[in-house]
Amino acid sequence: MKFSIIVLDSVGVGELPDAAQFGDVGAHTLNHTLQAAPARLPNLARLGLANLPGVQLEGAGTVEVHGAYGRMREVSPGKDTSTGHWEFMGVQLEHAFQVFPDGFPPEVMDRFTAAIGTTGQGQGYLCNRPYSGTEVLLDYGEQHLQTGLPIVYTSADSVFQIAAHLDVVPIETLYRWCEAAREILQGQYAVARVIARPFRGQRPYERAGELRRDYSLVPPPTVLDSLREAGREVIGIGKIPDIYAHRGFSEEIHTDNNADGIRKTLARMQQDYDGLLFTNLVDFDAKYGHRRDPAGYSAALAAFDAALPDLLAAVPEDGALLIVSDHGNDPTWTGTDHTREYGLLLGYRPGIGAVPLGERSTFADLGATVAEALGASWNGPGTSFWSLLQ
């Protein structure tokens, strides 16, 4: 059976009940994006997007729905990529991943400096503070070019990010630095992800997103492991394998951006496989949400909507496609951080009518549904809604 999941990274659909704890009361990524930069999404509307509570979608009132629709509540205490994706596949965190609002302590940075050795004009690093990924290049890029020292920064998420110019630091060297950091950032100082952030060109510089690499903590057992144990294929497209520390996959496909991810997802859906195809489209989040660019975000939504008919046509009679999101990143919100929101949930099977999936009590319902559909044994959290899609 072909089961596909596409994550529209950060396309949240309204504040969660606990949004006040995160400073996100009133956030709504989808609505606020479309209010700031209107766009029609007729194909997502046909799957039931406008039927979600509170969603305002222009021109959707007369659309006949042929899809399953709902929203998912995240129960893990966080609003980052790893927290959301891990919960998708059955890992509900009791405690949030550690963050470092004052930068990383000397115990970490001294070990990191020793591990990477002499770089450029000596040993050391630049920054070591929470920073926007674009602004950190403006403020430290020239000094990096002069010294060759890595730019280390974090964010409101549990991440240790290392930026380096490709003309100064070979990409394999940057990857080795990240591997060293990943070894250090365990236990007491564990972060969810270490991220390689190469950049190129002249100031204001261009981030080389196609060369980005994430080094995640290894998750506890997930639905992906259960699928592999059941003999199913698990195909990770985009940054999906990185998020799960490359565990539980039979095939990994790199992507450069949303357009490339859509092309490669469609091409792989049109080929034979027996199991799960799992894609993340990251541009919504990385290029537009964090950069507070509602026009770019809206255009990316419209581009996905335009590609959706081809993706739906690639779903076989016995297959299924689910479209979800892992958190919010309201491009009209203050700051540059994610927002604590409901996850999107849309589904499609050939011949389906309008199927309300309601409000799911946890992101883990997604993994439980995949496990049941593909005949894998899963005794973890989550309640399958596969019967509603029959």
Sequence and secondary structure as in RCSB ss.txt:
>XXXX:A:sequence
MKFSIIVLDSVGVGELPDAAQFGDVGAHTLNHTLQAAPARLPNLARLGLANLPGVQLEGAGTVEVHGAYGRMREV
SPGKDTSTGHWEFMGVQLEHAFQVFPDGFPPEVMDRFTAAIGTTGQGQGYLCNRPYSGTEVLLDYGEQHLQTGLP
IVYTSADSVFQIAAHLDVVPIETLYRWCEAAREILQGQYAVARVIARPFRGQRPYERAGELRRDYSLVPPPTVLD
SLREAGREVIGIGKIPDIYAHRGFSEEIHTDNNADGIRKTLARMQQDYDGLLFTNLVDFDAKYGHRRDPAGYSAA
LAAFDAALPDLLAAVPEDGALLIVSDHGNDPTWTGTDHTREYGLLLGYRPGIGAVPLGERSTFADLGATVAEALG
ASWNGPGTSFWSLLQ
>XXXX:A:secstr
 EEEEEEETT   SB TTGGGGT TT  HHHHHHHHS    HHHHHTTGGGSTT   TT TT    EEEEEE   
SS  SHHHHHHHHTT   SS     TT   HHHHHHHHHHH  BTTBS  EEEEE  TTHHHHHHHHHHHHH   
EEEE SSSEEEEEEETTTS HHHHHHHHHHHHHHSSGGG  SEEEEEEEESSTT EE GGG EEEE   SS HHH
HHHHTT EEEEETTHHHHTTT S SEEE  SSHHHHHHHHHHHHTS  SEEEEEEE HIIIIIITTT HHHHHHH
HHHHHHHHHHHHHTS TT EEEEE SSB  TTSSSSS B B EEEEEE TT  EEEEEEES THHHHHHHHHHTT
    SS    GGGG 
